[in-house]
Amino acid sequence: MKTNYLLPNNLKRVGWIILIPSTLFGLFITIYDMNYGFFDFRVPALFIDEIFGKKQLFGIIENNLTNEIVGCLVIASSMMVAFSKEKVEDEFIAKLRMDSLAWAVYFNQAVLLFSMLFIYDMAFLWVMIFNMFTLLWFFIIRFTWLKNKINKL
């Protein structure tokens, strides 16, 4: 089966090697609210909306890039894991992949809907932050679970 949108199979291993430590590190720095001073930079910003300060469309701000770097690593490695070819990429695997993706979207949106109805204020902001990553995580979990379930038969 021709799948032009999938990455080479060897990127799946690289993705796992980056995903697991970057996810754990991301959780660690989020829970303990840690930033590393050597990641402080002046960076361009499209929208600036300081809490008790100015609002402007474009500008340069002082920012610590720890969260951004870890977030980019998690997203890039999740994409590698989720969208790398399997060793045998046939129509059955393509169906599992599509079913898993649809399931992940439904589940992710159900979690988001539940959160919108029952979680408020800063807790909801945290839900939205984690929601950036959960769609790919739900897909990876479901797809891996289905493949393992089929392989055991």
OpenMM code with the backbone's topology and positions (N, CA, C; nanometers):
from openmm import Vec3, app, unit

residues = "MET LYS THR ASN TYR LEU LEU PRO ASN ASN LEU LYS ARG VAL GLY TRP ILE ILE LEU ILE PRO SER THR LEU PHE GLY LEU PHE ILE THR ILE TYR ASP MET ASN TYR GLY PHE PHE ASP PHE ARG VAL PRO ALA LEU PHE ILE ASP GLU ILE PHE GLY LYS LYS GLN LEU PHE GLY ILE ILE GLU ASN ASN LEU THR ASN GLU ILE VAL GLY CYS LEU VAL ILE ALA SER SER MET MET VAL ALA PHE SER LYS GLU LYS VAL GLU ASP GLU PHE ILE ALA LYS LEU ARG MET ASP SER LEU ALA TRP ALA VAL TYR PHE ASN GLN ALA VAL LEU LEU PHE SER MET LEU PHE ILE TYR ASP MET ALA PHE LEU TRP VAL MET ILE PHE ASN MET PHE THR LEU LEU TRP PHE PHE ILE ILE ARG PHE THR TRP LEU LYS ASN LYS ILE ASN LYS LEU".split()
positions = [
    Vec3(0.0834, -0.1178, 0.0000),
    Vec3(0.0000, 0.0000, 0.0000),
    Vec3(0.0880, 0.1243, 0.0000),
    Vec3(0.0561, 0.2189, -0.0846),
    Vec3(0.1362, 0.3397, -0.0967),
    Vec3(0.0920, 0.4428, 0.0073),
    Vec3(0.1854, 0.4841, 0.0922),
    Vec3(0.1568, 0.5824, 0.1965),
    Vec3(0.2644, 0.6903, 0.1928),
    Vec3(0.2367, 0.7954, 0.1199),
    Vec3(0.3341, 0.9036, 0.1051),
    Vec3(0.3469, 0.9899, 0.2294),
    Vec3(0.2480, 0.9861, 0.3169),
    Vec3(0.2491, 1.0749, 0.4326),
    Vec3(0.3225, 1.0156, 0.5522),
    Vec3(0.3648, 0.8903, 0.5438),
    Vec3(0.4331, 0.8267, 0.6569),
    Vec3(0.5840, 0.8472, 0.6491),
    Vec3(0.6444, 0.8540, 0.7653),
    Vec3(0.7897, 0.8690, 0.7769),
    Vec3(0.8568, 0.7324, 0.7680),
    Vec3(0.9871, 0.7278, 0.7428),
    Vec3(1.0566, 0.5985, 0.7398),
    Vec3(1.0481, 0.5259, 0.8740),
    Vec3(1.0504, 0.3944, 0.8702),
    Vec3(1.0345, 0.3107, 0.9892),
    Vec3(1.1406, 0.3372, 1.0949),
    Vec3(1.2640, 0.3672, 1.0547),
    Vec3(1.3716, 0.3849, 1.1536),
    Vec3(1.3520, 0.5094, 1.2410),
    Vec3(1.2642, 0.6016, 1.2024),
    Vec3(1.2384, 0.7194, 1.2856),
    Vec3(1.1510, 0.6866, 1.4063),
    Vec3(1.0815, 0.5726, 1.4025),
    Vec3(0.9985, 0.5346, 1.5167),
    Vec3(1.0852, 0.5131, 1.6400),
    Vec3(1.1967, 0.4441, 1.6255),
    Vec3(1.2872, 0.4201, 1.7381),
    Vec3(1.3468, 0.5510, 1.7901),
    Vec3(1.3893, 0.6372, 1.6985),
    Vec3(1.4423, 0.7678, 1.7377),
    Vec3(1.3351, 0.8470, 1.8117),
    Vec3(1.2113, 0.8402, 1.7622),
    Vec3(1.1004, 0.9093, 1.8268),
    Vec3(1.0793, 0.8631, 1.9700),
    Vec3(1.0817, 0.7301, 1.9918),
    Vec3(1.0645, 0.6771, 2.1282),
    Vec3(1.1792, 0.7205, 2.2184),
    Vec3(1.3008, 0.7212, 2.1651),
    Vec3(1.4180, 0.7600, 2.2447),
    Vec3(1.4079, 0.9053, 2.2901),
    Vec3(1.3464, 0.9903, 2.2086),
    Vec3(1.3297, 1.1316, 2.2455),
    Vec3(1.2009, 1.1518, 2.3259),
    Vec3(1.0932, 1.0816, 2.2884),
    Vec3(0.9620, 1.1053, 2.3490),
    Vec3(0.9581, 1.0734, 2.4984),
    Vec3(1.0083, 0.9598, 2.5371),
    Vec3(0.9961, 0.9183, 2.6773),
    Vec3(1.0698, 1.0146, 2.7716),
    Vec3(1.1987, 1.0432, 2.7493),
    Vec3(1.2642, 1.1366, 2.8427),
    Vec3(1.2106, 1.2798, 2.8334),
    Vec3(1.1745, 1.3254, 2.7132),
    Vec3(1.1253, 1.4633, 2.7033),
    Vec3(0.9883, 1.4775, 2.7695),
    Vec3(0.9039, 1.3747, 2.7628),
    Vec3(0.7752, 1.3785, 2.8311),
    Vec3(0.7944, 1.3787, 2.9820),
    Vec3(0.8809, 1.2909, 3.0311),
    Vec3(0.9079, 1.2871, 3.1754),
    Vec3(0.9699, 1.4182, 3.2238),
    Vec3(1.0633, 1.4715, 3.1467),
    Vec3(1.1253, 1.5989, 3.1835),
    Vec3(1.0221, 1.7112, 3.1788),
    Vec3(0.9346, 1.7094, 3.0782),
    Vec3(0.8292, 1.8108, 3.0689),
    Vec3(0.7361, 1.8064, 3.1885),
    Vec3(0.6973, 1.6870, 3.2309),
    Vec3(0.6143, 1.6740, 3.3498),
    Vec3(0.6882, 1.7252, 3.4734),
    Vec3(0.8164, 1.6921, 3.4839),
    Vec3(0.8981, 1.7357, 3.5967),
    Vec3(0.9055, 1.8876, 3.6048),
    Vec3(0.9385, 1.9535, 3.4933),
    Vec3(0.9520, 2.0996, 3.4974),
    Vec3(0.8163, 2.1674, 3.5143),
    Vec3(0.7089, 2.1012, 3.4717),
    Vec3(0.5748, 2.1573, 3.4911),
    Vec3(0.5321, 2.1457, 3.6369),
    Vec3(0.5514, 2.0286, 3.6954),
    Vec3(0.5109, 2.0062, 3.8343),
    Vec3(0.5900, 2.0960, 3.9293),
    Vec3(0.7201, 2.1055, 3.9074),
    Vec3(0.8054, 2.1829, 3.9978),
    Vec3(0.8300, 2.3258, 3.9509),
    Vec3(0.7630, 2.3668, 3.8428),
    Vec3(0.7725, 2.5029, 3.7902),
    Vec3(0.9180, 2.5473, 3.7762),
    Vec3(0.9944, 2.4680, 3.7020),
    Vec3(1.1374, 2.4941, 3.6873),
    Vec3(1.1673, 2.5575, 3.5515),
    Vec3(1.2602, 2.6491, 3.5519),
    Vec3(1.3164, 2.7068, 3.4306),
    Vec3(1.4674, 2.7124, 3.4490),
    Vec3(1.5383, 2.6990, 3.3405),
    Vec3(1.6843, 2.7027, 3.3457),
    Vec3(1.7313, 2.8348, 3.2865),
    Vec3(1.8102, 2.9078, 3.3645),
    Vec3(1.8539, 3.0421, 3.3284),
    Vec3(1.9258, 3.0522, 3.1959),
    Vec3(1.9956, 2.9462, 3.1545),
    Vec3(2.0685, 2.9543, 3.0286),
    Vec3(1.9756, 2.9488, 2.9075),
    Vec3(1.8447, 2.9322, 2.9309),
    Vec3(1.7469, 2.9387, 2.8221),
    Vec3(1.6730, 3.0724, 2.8198),
    Vec3(1.7231, 3.1735, 2.8924),
    Vec3(1.6639, 3.3069, 2.8880),
    Vec3(1.7142, 3.3797, 2.7641),
    Vec3(1.6208, 3.4246, 2.6803),
    Vec3(1.6563, 3.4936, 2.5561),
    Vec3(1.5557, 3.6032, 2.5279),
    Vec3(1.5996, 3.6974, 2.4473),
    Vec3(1.5078, 3.7944, 2.3888),
    Vec3(1.4596, 3.7323, 2.2585),
    Vec3(1.3279, 3.7192, 2.2457),
    Vec3(1.2704, 3.6504, 2.1305),
    Vec3(1.1596, 3.7342, 2.0680),
    Vec3(1.1370, 3.7164, 1.9377),
    Vec3(1.0255, 3.7873, 1.8741),
    Vec3(0.8923, 3.7274, 1.9192),
    Vec3(0.7924, 3.8120, 1.9341),
    Vec3(0.6591, 3.7676, 1.9742),
    Vec3(0.5563, 3.8290, 1.8803),
    Vec3(0.4608, 3.7487, 1.8380),
    Vec3(0.3547, 3.7993, 1.7514),
    Vec3(0.2504, 3.8777, 1.8293),
    Vec3(0.2135, 3.8275, 1.9479),
    Vec3(0.1144, 3.8941, 2.0312),
    Vec3(0.1709, 3.9108, 2.1711),
    Vec3(0.1700, 4.0326, 2.2211),
    Vec3(0.2190, 4.0609, 2.3562),
    Vec3(0.1013, 4.1124, 2.4367),
    Vec3(0.0712, 4.0421, 2.5451),
    Vec3(-0.0403, 4.0817, 2.6324),
    Vec3(0.0031, 4.0574, 2.7757),
    Vec3(0.0755, 4.1523, 2.8307),
    Vec3(0.1232, 4.1406, 2.9676),
    Vec3(0.0066, 4.1589, 3.0643),
    Vec3(0.0125, 4.0924, 3.1787),
    Vec3(-0.0982, 4.0957, 3.2738),
    Vec3(-0.1301, 4.2376, 3.3184),
    Vec3(-0.0307, 4.3118, 3.3630),
    Vec3(-0.0548, 4.4496, 3.4056),
    Vec3(0.0288, 4.5455, 3.3212),
    Vec3(0.0420, 4.5143, 3.1953),
    Vec3(0.1291, 4.5966, 3.1124),
    Vec3(0.0709, 4.6214, 2.9751),
    Vec3(0.1600, 4.6326, 2.8814),
    Vec3(0.1226, 4.6728, 2.7469),
    Vec3(0.0638, 4.5570, 2.6668),
    Vec3(-0.0086, 4.5954, 2.5628),
    Vec3(-0.0611, 4.5000, 2.4651),
    Vec3(-0.0175, 4.5504, 2.3285),
    Vec3(0.0446, 4.4640, 2.2516),
    Vec3(0.0854, 4.5043, 2.1179),
    Vec3(0.0895, 4.3832, 2.0266),
    Vec3(0.0924, 4.4122, 1.8976),
    Vec3(0.0851, 4.3058, 1.7989),
    Vec3(0.2194, 4.2388, 1.7744),
    Vec3(0.3250, 4.3133, 1.7564),
    Vec3(0.4575, 4.2560, 1.7329),
    Vec3(0.5556, 4.3169, 1.8314),
    Vec3(0.6608, 4.2426, 1.8640),
    Vec3(0.7620, 4.2987, 1.9513),
    Vec3(0.8648, 4.1949, 1.9924),
    Vec3(0.9551, 4.2378, 2.0757),
    Vec3(1.0599, 4.1515, 2.1301),
    Vec3(1.0369, 4.1429, 2.2795),
    Vec3(1.0390, 4.0213, 2.3323),
    Vec3(1.0189, 4.0017, 2.4764),
    Vec3(1.1327, 3.9182, 2.5332),
    Vec3(1.1488, 3.9268, 2.6628),
    Vec3(1.2430, 3.8417, 2.7367),
    Vec3(1.1655, 3.7173, 2.7784),
    Vec3(1.2157, 3.5996, 2.7438),
    Vec3(1.1425, 3.4759, 2.7729),
    Vec3(1.2394, 3.3629, 2.8022),
    Vec3(1.1979, 3.2734, 2.8899),
    Vec3(1.2729, 3.1510, 2.9146),
    Vec3(1.2155, 3.0434, 2.8233),
    Vec3(1.2993, 2.9814, 2.7417),
    Vec3(1.2540, 2.8876, 2.6389),
    Vec3(1.2510, 2.7417, 2.6835),
    Vec3(1.2648, 2.7139, 2.8130),
    Vec3(1.2643, 2.5749, 2.8601),
    Vec3(1.1379, 2.5030, 2.8165),
    Vec3(1.0216, 2.5610, 2.8452),
    Vec3(0.8949, 2.4961, 2.8108),
    Vec3(0.8783, 2.4794, 2.6602),
    Vec3(0.9200, 2.5799, 2.5841),
    Vec3(0.9054, 2.5735, 2.4393),
    Vec3(0.9934, 2.4642, 2.3791),
    Vec3(1.1160, 2.4525, 2.4286),
    Vec3(1.2075, 2.3499, 2.3766),
    Vec3(1.1549, 2.2103, 2.4083),
    Vec3(1.1136, 2.1891, 2.5323),
    Vec3(1.0609, 2.0573, 2.5714),
    Vec3(0.9321, 2.0275, 2.4948),
    Vec3(0.8446, 2.1261, 2.4808),
    Vec3(0.7209, 2.1061, 2.4057),
    Vec3(0.7469, 2.0691, 2.2609),
    Vec3(0.8427, 2.1361, 2.1977),
    Vec3(0.8779, 2.1031, 2.0587),
    Vec3(0.9346, 1.9620, 2.0479),
    Vec3(1.0171, 1.9219, 2.1451),
    Vec3(1.0708, 1.7858, 2.1454),
    Vec3(0.9594, 1.6817, 2.1596),
    Vec3(0.8639, 1.7082, 2.2480),
    Vec3(0.7533, 1.6150, 2.2686),
    Vec3(0.6684, 1.6046, 2.1418),
    Vec3(0.6372, 1.7172, 2.0804),
    Vec3(0.5548, 1.7146, 1.9596),
    Vec3(0.6282, 1.6461, 1.8445),
    Vec3(0.7532, 1.6834, 1.8207),
    Vec3(0.8284, 1.6233, 1.7097),
    Vec3(0.8466, 1.4727, 1.7293),
    Vec3(0.8801, 1.4311, 1.8506),
    Vec3(0.9002, 1.2875, 1.8739),
    Vec3(0.7680, 1.2122, 1.8705),
    Vec3(0.6590, 1.2726, 1.9166),
    Vec3(0.5274, 1.2094, 1.9063),
    Vec3(0.4889, 1.1889, 1.7600),
    Vec3(0.5188, 1.2868, 1.6769),
    Vec3(0.4907, 1.2737, 1.5333),
    Vec3(0.5736, 1.1611, 1.4721),
    Vec3(0.6998, 1.1492, 1.5150),
    Vec3(0.7845, 1.0408, 1.4639),
    Vec3(0.7283, 0.9047, 1.5022),
    Vec3(0.6870, 0.8902, 1.6267),
    Vec3(0.6330, 0.7623, 1.6737),
    Vec3(0.5002, 0.7326, 1.6050),
    Vec3(0.4142, 0.8321, 1.5981),
    Vec3(0.2793, 0.8104, 1.5460),
    Vec3(0.2776, 0.7865, 1.3956),
    Vec3(0.3627, 0.8552, 1.3220),
    Vec3(0.3506, 0.8516, 1.1762),
    Vec3(0.4713, 0.7923, 1.1054),
    Vec3(0.5411, 0.7009, 1.1721),
    Vec3(0.6451, 0.6237, 1.1051),
    Vec3(0.5838, 0.4933, 1.0559),
    Vec3(0.6314, 0.4488, 0.9419),
    Vec3(0.5817, 0.3234, 0.8852),
    Vec3(0.6121, 0.2076, 0.9786),
    Vec3(0.5287, 0.1067, 0.9700),
    Vec3(0.5560, -0.0198, 1.0373),
    Vec3(0.6486, -0.1012, 0.9471),
    Vec3(0.7086, -0.2065, 1.0029),
    Vec3(0.7947, -0.2914, 0.9205),
    Vec3(0.7155, -0.3507, 0.8048),
    Vec3(0.5920, -0.3912, 0.8338),
    Vec3(0.5007, -0.4381, 0.7295),
    Vec3(0.3834, -0.3408, 0.7289),
    Vec3(0.3795, -0.2572, 0.6296),
    Vec3(0.2746, -0.1550, 0.6198),
    Vec3(0.1761, -0.1991, 0.5118),
    Vec3(0.0725, -0.2723, 0.5527),
    Vec3(-0.0273, -0.3208, 0.4586),
    Vec3(-0.1614, -0.2516, 0.4833),
    Vec3(-0.2650, -0.2975, 0.4123),
    Vec3(-0.3959, -0.2334, 0.4254),
    Vec3(-0.4576, -0.2547, 0.5635),
    Vec3(-0.4279, -0.3670, 0.6263),
    Vec3(-0.4807, -0.3909, 0.7599),
    Vec3(-0.4204, -0.2918, 0.8595),
    Vec3(-0.2908, -0.2687, 0.8516),
    Vec3(-0.2242, -0.1706, 0.9385),
    Vec3(-0.2788, -0.0310, 0.9085),
    Vec3(-0.3022, 0.0005, 0.7817),
    Vec3(-0.3592, 0.1302, 0.7456),
    Vec3(-0.4974, 0.1474, 0.8077),
    Vec3(-0.5775, 0.0404, 0.8091),
    Vec3(-0.7100, 0.0466, 0.8716),
    Vec3(-0.6972, 0.0659, 1.0227),
    Vec3(-0.6056, -0.0089, 1.0855),
    Vec3(-0.5820, 0.0099, 1.2290),
    Vec3(-0.5395, 0.1534, 1.2589),
    Vec3(-0.4524, 0.2069, 1.1729),
    Vec3(-0.4024, 0.3434, 1.1906),
    Vec3(-0.5177, 0.4437, 1.1810),
    Vec3(-0.6029, 0.4277, 1.0800),
    Vec3(-0.7150, 0.5200, 1.0610),
    Vec3(-0.8173, 0.5065, 1.1739),
    Vec3(-0.8489, 0.3848, 1.2134),
    Vec3(-0.9425, 0.3631, 1.3240),
    Vec3(-0.8880, 0.4228, 1.4541),
    Vec3(-0.7589, 0.4051, 1.4776),
    Vec3(-0.6963, 0.4587, 1.5984),
    Vec3(-0.6967, 0.6107, 1.5984),
    Vec3(-0.6725, 0.6693, 1.4823),
    Vec3(-0.6734, 0.8145, 1.4724),
    Vec3(-0.8140, 0.8699, 1.4977),
    Vec3(-0.9141, 0.8067, 1.4379),
    Vec3(-1.0524, 0.8506, 1.4607),
    Vec3(-1.0893, 0.8350, 1.6082),
    Vec3(-1.0541, 0.7215, 1.6679),
    Vec3(-1.0830, 0.6985, 1.8095),
    Vec3(-1.0146, 0.8041, 1.8957),
    Vec3(-0.8885, 0.8350, 1.8641),
    Vec3(-0.8133, 0.9335, 1.9428),
    Vec3(-0.8781, 1.0715, 1.9343),
    Vec3(-0.9263, 1.1091, 1.8168),
    Vec3(-0.9930, 1.2388, 1.8025),
    Vec3(-1.1211, 1.2413, 1.8860),
    Vec3(-1.2037, 1.1370, 1.8747),
    Vec3(-1.3265, 1.1307, 1.9538),
    Vec3(-1.2960, 1.1361, 2.1038),
    Vec3(-1.2017, 1.0564, 2.1491),
    Vec3(-1.1689, 1.0496, 2.2908),
    Vec3(-1.1122, 1.1824, 2.3402),
    Vec3(-1.0231, 1.2415, 2.2611),
    Vec3(-0.9625, 1.3690, 2.2978),
    Vec3(-1.0692, 1.4782, 2.3096),
    Vec3(-1.1620, 1.4812, 2.2155),
    Vec3(-1.2673, 1.5821, 2.2194),
    Vec3(-1.3643, 1.5569, 2.3343),
    Vec3(-1.3874, 1.4297, 2.3687),
    Vec3(-1.4727, 1.3985, 2.4840),
    Vec3(-1.4080, 1.4473, 2.6131),
    Vec3(-1.2776, 1.4267, 2.6260),
    Vec3(-1.2051, 1.4767, 2.7435),
    Vec3(-1.2126, 1.6290, 2.7476),
    Vec3(-1.1952, 1.6934, 2.6329),
    Vec3(-1.2017, 1.8393, 2.6271),
    Vec3(-1.3420, 1.8894, 2.6621),
    Vec3(-1.4452, 1.8258, 2.6100),
    Vec3(-1.5830, 1.8648, 2.6410),
    Vec3(-1.6119, 1.8489, 2.7900),
    Vec3(-1.5716, 1.7359, 2.8460),
    Vec3(-1.5878, 1.7134, 2.9897),
    Vec3(-1.5173, 1.8233, 3.0689),
    Vec3(-1.3961, 1.8565, 3.0272),
    Vec3(-1.3176, 1.9595, 3.0964),
    Vec3(-1.3835, 2.0959, 3.0867),
    Vec3(-1.4393, 2.1271, 2.9704),
    Vec3(-1.5064, 2.2565, 2.9542),
    Vec3(-1.6277, 2.2689, 3.0458),
    Vec3(-1.6937, 2.1566, 3.0729),
    Vec3(-1.8139, 2.1592, 3.1552),
    Vec3(-1.7858, 2.1548, 3.3053),
    Vec3(-1.6733, 2.0941, 3.3457),
    Vec3(-1.6526, 2.0677, 3.4878),
    Vec3(-1.5226, 2.1195, 3.5469),
    Vec3(-1.4354, 2.1797, 3.4666),
    Vec3(-1.3074, 2.2301, 3.5175),
    Vec3(-1.2965, 2.3776, 3.4799),
    Vec3(-1.2564, 2.4608, 3.5760),
    Vec3(-1.2580, 2.6052, 3.5546),
    Vec3(-1.1267, 2.6708, 3.5970),
    Vec3(-1.1138, 2.7964, 3.5563),
    Vec3(-1.0052, 2.8854, 3.5968),
    Vec3(-0.8685, 2.8310, 3.5550),
    Vec3(-0.7697, 2.8388, 3.6428),
    Vec3(-0.6336, 2.7970, 3.6076),
    Vec3(-0.6245, 2.6471, 3.5824),
    Vec3(-0.7084, 2.5692, 3.6492),
    Vec3(-0.7082, 2.4244, 3.6241),
    Vec3(-0.7446, 2.3966, 3.4788),
    Vec3(-0.8383, 2.4738, 3.4246),
    Vec3(-0.8747, 2.4557, 3.2835),
    Vec3(-0.7599, 2.4946, 3.1912),
    Vec3(-0.6854, 2.5965, 3.2280),
    Vec3(-0.5674, 2.6331, 3.1493),
    Vec3(-0.4694, 2.5169, 3.1432),
    Vec3(-0.4496, 2.4477, 3.2557),
    Vec3(-0.3608, 2.3317, 3.2567),
    Vec3(-0.4152, 2.2199, 3.1683),
    Vec3(-0.5463, 2.2002, 3.1703),
    Vec3(-0.6079, 2.1003, 3.0817),
    Vec3(-0.5787, 2.1358, 2.9359),
    Vec3(-0.5928, 2.2621, 2.9009),
    Vec3(-0.5680, 2.3048, 2.7627),
    Vec3(-0.4210, 2.2877, 2.7241),
    Vec3(-0.3329, 2.3129, 2.8175),
    Vec3(-0.1903, 2.2939, 2.7885),
    Vec3(-0.1623, 2.1470, 2.7594),
    Vec3(-0.2120, 2.0586, 2.8441),
    Vec3(-0.1894, 1.9158, 2.8207),
    Vec3(-0.2645, 1.8662, 2.6977),
    Vec3(-0.3761, 1.9297, 2.6652),
    Vec3(-0.4551, 1.8896, 2.5492),
    Vec3(-0.3791, 1.9088, 2.4182),
    Vec3(-0.2774, 1.9936, 2.4177),
    Vec3(-0.1952, 2.0094, 2.2972),
    Vec3(-0.1261, 1.8787, 2.2611),
    Vec3(-0.0968, 1.7976, 2.3606),
    Vec3(-0.0188, 1.6765, 2.3387),
    Vec3(-0.1027, 1.5495, 2.3376),
    Vec3(-0.2194, 1.5523, 2.4007),
    Vec3(-0.2925, 1.4273, 2.4249),
    Vec3(-0.3471, 1.3620, 2.2995),
    Vec3(-0.3801, 1.4363, 2.1967),
    Vec3(-0.4327, 1.3728, 2.0754),
    Vec3(-0.3326, 1.2710, 2.0197),
    Vec3(-0.2079, 1.3128, 2.0055),
    Vec3(-0.1061, 1.2197, 1.9550),
    Vec3(-0.0799, 1.1071, 2.0541),
    Vec3(-0.0798, 1.1372, 2.1834),
    Vec3(-0.0580, 1.0320, 2.2835),
    Vec3(-0.1701, 0.9291, 2.2799),
    Vec3(-0.2958, 0.9752, 2.2721),
    Vec3(-0.4081, 0.8819, 2.2652),
    Vec3(-0.3980, 0.7950, 2.1394),
    Vec3(-0.3581, 0.8565, 2.0280),
    Vec3(-0.3411, 0.7791, 1.9045),
    Vec3(-0.2323, 0.6735, 1.9210),
    Vec3(-0.1173, 0.7127, 1.9741),
    Vec3(-0.0056, 0.6193, 1.9915),
    Vec3(-0.0461, 0.5043, 2.0828),
    Vec3(-0.1112, 0.5354, 2.1933),
    Vec3(-0.1536, 0.4314, 2.2877),
    Vec3(-0.2507, 0.3351, 2.2214),
    Vec3(-0.3522, 0.3886, 2.1542),
    Vec3(-0.4544, 0.3033, 2.0918),
    Vec3(-0.3954, 0.2195, 1.9783),
    Vec3(-0.3165, 0.2801, 1.8921),
    Vec3(-0.2589, 0.2089, 1.7780),
    Vec3(-0.1636, 0.0989, 1.8257),
    Vec3(-0.0797, 0.1302, 1.9237),
    Vec3(0.0134, 0.0311, 1.9776),
    Vec3(-0.0626, -0.0824, 2.0454),
    Vec3(-0.1666, -0.0490, 2.1205),
    Vec3(-0.2465, -0.1506, 2.1884),
    Vec3(-0.3134, -0.2439, 2.0870),
    Vec3(-0.3723, -0.1869, 1.9810),
    Vec3(-0.4371, -0.2705, 1.8789),
    Vec3(-0.3369, -0.3591, 1.8064),
    Vec3(-0.2192, -0.3050, 1.7729),
    Vec3(-0.1161, -0.3874, 1.7058),
    Vec3(-0.0726, -0.5029, 1.7955),
    Vec3(-0.0500, -0.4741, 1.9234),
    Vec3(-0.0078, -0.5797, 2.0162),
    Vec3(-0.1183, -0.6834, 2.0359),
    Vec3(-0.2411, -0.6386, 2.0406),
    Vec3(-0.3543, -0.7287, 2.0551),
    Vec3(-0.3645, -0.8223, 1.9345),
    Vec3(-0.3461, -0.7688, 1.8146),
    Vec3(-0.3517, -0.8483, 1.6909),
    Vec3(-0.2331, -0.9446, 1.6855),
    Vec3(-0.1145, -0.9012, 1.7254),
    Vec3(0.0045, -0.9861, 1.7210),
    Vec3(-0.0034, -1.1038, 1.8168),
    Vec3(-0.0814, -1.0893, 1.9266),
    Vec3(-0.0953, -1.1986, 2.0219),
    Vec3(-0.1901, -1.3063, 1.9715),
    Vec3(-0.2729, -1.2758, 1.8725),
    Vec3(-0.3677, -1.3757, 1.8198),
    Vec3(-0.3001, -1.4822, 1.7381),
] * unit.nanometer
topology = app.Topology()
chain = topology.addChain("A")
for resn in residues:
    res = topology.addResidue(resn, chain)
    for name in ("N", "CA", "C"):
        topology.addAtom(name, app.Element.getBySymbol(name[0]), res)
